[in-house]
């Protein structure tokens, strides 16, 4: 993450308000939606990334849009987040992209050992260059 980047957060109650907030945020300022997190049954956080002034404008627009169509739960702005904060937002908070589910590991089944082959191995014949005279 660049040194001059910031995070803007808008938390809404309901999906429609979150979509409206995200739409207003990206249309108002030069930001991109970094992730969308579902914190609880109806709480949805829209997190944007951009320079500080753009994030401030985007959060203000997102707050107004979310309040217009639904409920606004909260907002926040983090200027120049630390690398650890960036890691938490990028990797640990939920996202729109579903994570690949890993199947549960089951205990391996026991397989009966196969019977050893009783046939004798045959010796390979050396390759000849032709008939003997």
C-alpha positions in Angstrom: 0.0 0.0 0.0 1.3 3.4 -0.8 2.2 5.8 1.9 -0.5 8.3 1.1 -3.4 5.9 0.9 -6.2 5.9 3.4 -9.2 3.7 4.4 -12.8 4.9 4.6 -15.5 2.8 6.3 -19.3 3.1 6.1 -21.3 0.5 8.1 -25.0 0.1 7.2 -27.9 -2.0 8.3 -29.0 -4.0 5.3 -27.7 -4.9 1.8 -29.6 -2.2 -0.1 -28.1 0.6 2.0 -24.6 -0.9 1.6 -25.0 -1.1 -2.2 -26.2 2.5 -2.3 -23.4 3.6 -0.1 -20.8 1.8 -2.2 -22.2 3.3 -5.4 -22.2 6.8 -4.0 -18.6 6.4 -2.7 -17.1 5.4 -6.0 -19.0 7.9 -8.0 -18.2 10.8 -5.7 -14.5 10.5 -5.3 -11.5 8.7 -6.8 -11.6 5.7 -4.5 -12.1 2.0 -5.0 -14.0 -0.4 -2.8 -11.4 -2.6 -1.2 -13.8 -5.0 0.5 -17.3 -5.5 1.8 -17.7 -7.2 5.1 -20.7 -8.8 6.7 -20.2 -8.3 10.4 -23.5 -9.6 11.7 -26.9 -10.6 10.5 -27.6 -7.2 8.9 -24.5 -5.1 9.5 -22.5 -4.6 6.3 -19.3 -2.6 6.1 -18.2 -1.0 2.9 -14.4 -0.3 3.0 -12.9 2.0 0.4 -9.3 2.9 -0.4 -7.8 6.1 -1.8 -6.1 9.3 -0.8 -7.2 11.0 2.4 -9.3 13.8 0.8 -11.0 11.3 -1.6 -11.8 8.9 1.2 -13.3 11.7 3.3 -15.5 12.8 0.4 -16.5 9.2 -0.3 -17.4 8.4 3.3 -19.5 11.6 3.5 -21.4 10.6 0.3 -21.8 7.0 1.4 -23.2 8.1 4.8 -25.7 10.4 3.1 -26.8 7.7 0.6 -27.1 5.0 3.2 -29.1 7.2 5.5 -31.4 8.1 2.6 -32.4 4.5 1.7 -31.8 2.6 5.0 -30.0 2.8 8.3 -26.5 4.0 8.9 -24.7 2.2 11.7 -21.3 4.1 11.7 -18.4 5.5 9.7 -14.7 5.9 10.1 -11.6 7.1 8.3 -8.1 5.9 8.8 -5.3 8.0 7.3 -2.1 6.3 6.3 -2.9 2.9 8.0 0.0 0.8 9.3 0.9 -2.4 7.3 -0.7 -4.5 10.1 -3.9 -2.6 9.7 -3.7 -3.1 5.9 -3.2 -6.8 6.5 -6.3 -7.0 8.7 -8.5 -5.2 6.2 -7.2 -7.0 3.2 -6.8 -10.6 4.5 -8.9 -11.1 7.6 -12.1 -9.1 7.0 -14.7 -10.8 4.8 -14.9 -10.0 1.1 -17.3 -10.2 -1.8 -15.1 -12.9 -3.3 -16.0 -16.2 -1.8 -13.1 -18.2 -0.4 -12.6 -21.6 -1.7 -14.0 -24.2 0.7 -11.6 -26.9 1.7 -13.3 -30.3 2.2 -13.0 -31.8 5.6 -10.3 -34.3 5.9 -11.5 -37.8 6.7 -9.5 -40.7 8.2 -8.0 -42.8 5.4 -9.8 -46.1 4.8 -7.8 -49.2 5.4 -7.2 -51.2 2.2 -6.5 -54.9 2.2 -2.9 -55.6 1.0 -2.8 -57.0 -2.4 -1.5 -60.5 -2.9 2.1 -60.6 -4.2 2.5 -61.9 -7.7 3.6 -65.5 -7.8 5.0 -65.4 -11.4 8.8 -65.4 -11.7 10.3 -62.4 -13.3 11.7 -63.1 -16.7 15.1 -62.0 -17.7 15.4 -59.5 -20.5 17.0 -60.8 -23.6 20.0 -58.8 -24.8 19.4 -57.0 -28.0 21.3 -58.6 -30.9 22.7 -56.9 -33.9 21.8 -59.7 -36.3 22.0 -63.4 -36.8 25.1 -65.3 -35.9 26.8 -67.1 -38.8 
